[in-house]
Amino acid sequence: MYPIILVRYGELSLKGRNRKFFEDLLLKNIRSSLDGIPHGRIGKTFGRVYIRTESNWEQISRRLQRVFGIVSVSPVLKKELDLEQIKKGAIQVIQGQEAQTFKVETRRPYKGFPLISPEINSALGAHILNACPQLRVDVHKPDLVLNVEIRREGAFLYSRVIPCLGGLPAGSSGKGLLLLSGGIDSPVAAFLSMKRGVNVEGLHFHSYPFTSERSKEKVIELARQLSPYNTEGVFRLWIASFTEIQRALQQNRYPSLSITLMRRFMMRIGAALAAKEQSYALITGDSLGQVASQTMESIYVINAVTTTPVYRPLIGLDKQEIIDLAVQIGTYETSILPYEDCCTVFIPKNPATRPTLEQVFQAERELDVEGLVQESLAGIEVFELGKK
Amino acid sequence: MQNEIYLDNSATTAVAEEVVQAMEPYWSIQYGNPSSPHLRGIAAEKTMQSCRRQLAELLEADPSELYFTSSGTEANNLALQGIARIPFLARNPGHIITTPLEHPSVLNVLKYLETLGWEISFLTVGSRGEIDPQEMKTLFRNETKLVSIMFVNNEIGTIAPIQELAELIQAENKDRHQKILFHVDAVQALGYIPLSLQSLGVDLMTFSGHKIFGPKGAGLLYQRGKNRLKPLLFGGNQEKGLRPGTENIPAIVGFTKAAQLVTENREANVKHLQQLRRQLLEGIKDIKDYSIHNHPNGAPHILNMSFKGVRGEVLVHFLEQKRIFVAMGAACSSRRRGMSHVLEGIGLPADEILGAIRISLSPELTPNQIHYVIYSLKETVEEIRNIYM
């Protein structure tokens, strides 16, 4: 029914001289998100994007709802420049929408049309009141706004505004490396970073045979689910073996520190990989106080191994807020599959919640830290998930 | 493949070569639908009849008492839900006696029947899964309609005294207008225990193809006498309308062949399995701090054990690196929901449940392979203990 989709991108238009860069990138991402489904011309005018549909506006709008940078989309009806046709269109557009009050807003860039905007407003308003007796006019806070644009090519009508993800276009920032565990939180941290334009790559630590092949499959699946949101629709996943480090840590004399030490190893390996791959940040799913390794003291001690910035987009979120986001992204169901990751197999009975640097320095003096880090890096595997 | 030692035969089995051969013509040569009126259909119908006859002979039942299903799970569902759907019982839900160690395809159906108004009583079980038939008598009520008890437990191999239970139920039924029906899940019994359905006095019995070196997608429900159950699916008149749907002839042929092989070779197989089992039990005595969770007189093919301080899941993955495939006693260790209801049911402490592995043997295994398994178990348990302690 709707031959056109109108795409709005609010924040981008504020970006001064960078505006063209952001707009071009968004346009490229929109094109790429529509790969494989039919659509017509994609054009840009006055800070908006128009997409011609092939009577598949719902399919197209679902794809656009995964593209960062888009604030909202509206399906648009096109009618001939004839008042009776426009009236018909007005009813079509507002039909089936839940509303008690409405108003009509007309713009008339094409001055050749005989009626001026206020005349069109009242003609359409009267027609709607007649056809839909349950509706009232409210010009201040209407439930529904019928937008009409009179252009040389025809009259364009829309009222539905479908909210989208907002944020910045994928790939508009730089590269960041996410520590991806397979739990609920890290995919959400990836999503929120992608929302600000970060091209996210993942690093997962695998402790086979302490953990199963399935836990690796699970993380690969999570990476695949994240890929549509990421730059170019691709998510690159690094998998490093953590087995030798686990062995070393199990023989360490400080069992209560093992989680802290484990995290410090992960950070070191992550920072080394980030440097090699030109990532500007590490990203983690830490939420303050959630578990022993996420107390302020633990984060302090864990963070101390690197000067690479560490982004923690979930730091202020409650578990339920994180879960809601995971459900929205579509990673929740996979995240709760009961396969172990290397953190769950080795949880000590009483993990330290307030470790200190002195304690970890002492514990690490007995370990070949550099050797273990290099060994893990040397055996790293890489997967590219998503569009290819 | 050749160096692989598969010790998870209670989960599923490799299809026997003879079974594969027996099924071969039924994919694209004899592919007919038994309901078709032409020769292709009639040939298929004849095949079905002959399979049913052969199975009836093996199980000492009447061919008319056998109903093919798609799985053991479906046969269990058909038996239990099929009773609950009998119009009188649907209006007047009754009482069912069972044990806490049944397969999920029984326990979860009973849980559902509870929501329809049925009441469920559980027999108490001993530390090796054994039950006391006399206790069942104390649970009988006027409204008792059904007893459902598995023949051989799939996790610990305990054999239930089915004959004795059947006799007690028959004695109880003498003065009853509404008879108590006896359903037995025999999925893990076929091929290991002699089954003469005529003399056993069981009303309903469940079998599955893929646990006996037959194909997946083949199950069987035995129902004594004429059909009283109501179907779960409605459709054509296949299986007397109790289980409509075009018959899965290749699976039925494979199932029949497999049942024939395990029944014919039962005595030799059991003897061989007992030897392997003894060898294994003897061999692991060298490993410190282990415990065996099986009943000493249980089924010959199932062993369930833990090694102190070693988590079942970790042991499974270490052994798989040596191409030895065993099952976990509990599905997953970190989440409570993965705890085995059977091991919990027999009162095993949590750390032994988390440490449990199940070894289920097949007659194809050789003493040499078991020797390698013992050696690997020793080495692996030691290795894991060194890491964790």
Interface residues (C-beta under 8 A of the other chain):
Chain A: Y208 P209 F210 T211 S212 E213 Q246 R247 Q250 Q251 P338 Y339 E340 T344 V345
Chain B: R311 E313 V314 V316 H317 F318 E320 Q321 A331 C332 S333 S334 R335 R337 G338 I387 Y388
